[in-house]
Amino acid sequence: MEYPLSPMCFSCMTARLLFIVSALIGASLLGGCSTCYSYSFTPALAEHTIELEDARPRQAVRTFVSIIGVRRADAGENTPPAVEVRFRIDNGSDVEARIEPSTLQLVSADMMRFDEARIVEGETTIAPRSSATFTAWFPFPDGSSVLRTDLDGLNVSWWLEVGDDRRAQSAAFSKRERVYRAYPHYGPYHSHPRYWHGTWSYHYFFHH
């Protein structure tokens, strides 16, 4: 005797089929790579502005910060997993502005402090009346992992020097989940697995 498939069962079978097909396509194209549900954070862009009180006419320095993503470990480059953060400084003053790399810190929602930032691109010293962008990687400490770290919140802090003025600044970010089409994601950023039907797996969604 045959029984019709329930809508829920059919949905489960469809999701599993999409997972298998996507994995096979990815393996054939790139020699095998896990699918993912990428981490992203809000706000997309944080901003700090300081005004130099003694300057005439009024002068200001603006700092923009964005979390680009959570990078996977790269055995070929011998790099651990890390959070990638990008900075932009618009120096509207008549003096040099600077972020000292050793003052950069990143802390997770469970109060884990990441290892010392590694500047991988750009300059942290900005000439008067100019702008510059730099990128920092914050590696996960030894003994930690992406899945064992609470990434629901991240706080980035640093010291900004403008001439003789030195200011402590920080920016807080919260994790959000983006929705992707049902195909594997390839690239340097870490996956976000979900618990599905008793096993760790990956959800697939479609853009609206």
Summary of the structure (lengths in Angstrom):
residues: 208
radius of gyration: 21.9
end to end distance: 39.7
largest distance: 88.3
contacts: 552
relative contact order: 0.22
helix: 13%
strand: 44%
